[in-house]
């Protein structure tokens, strides 16, 4: 019994030595005990959180907007007015490009507006910005035309405007009355419409 105890203690000592100093031990009671050296497990660095930009606001829909004909001006046979879009929703939305606009006479004849990307009366800034509207904020488009007929009398004026947000097929009908003209919008020429811009781009009307 005593011999077995010494042998067990000797083998345990060999294993302990090998664990501390990985070797192939032989002799002195360590009968060819091979202990493989193991590299310490490398702890992979924790993955850093990937920075993601917040989801872009959804496009503004016509139903979420209050659309109205705003301030305008008349000069040298032309007129221009702001077509204002106010976000009435509960979340931010983005608006970019040309709104859908058509002038409608009292007889129901509708004439689509012509898109113009350059400067216009009341808008000295070019480009097609993407405008993010928080609830209650506004963007606008410049609507312009002429009150000077090329010959004879102007056709009947536009009494209403059919307007939709850019990219939305749903439209609303609003009055086409401009106080600066003391009347409805003349139909002496085609209507011109600009892309949507922040109100700050329409300094001519004090916006």
Helices and strands as residue ranges (DSSP letters): H 2-20, E 24-25, E 33-34, E 58-59, G 62-64, E 65-75, E 78-87, E 93-95, E 100-105, E 110-112, E 114-115, E 131-133, E 138-146, E 158-164, E 172-175, E 177-178, G 179-181, E 183-184, E 192-193, E 197-198, G 199-201, G 203-205
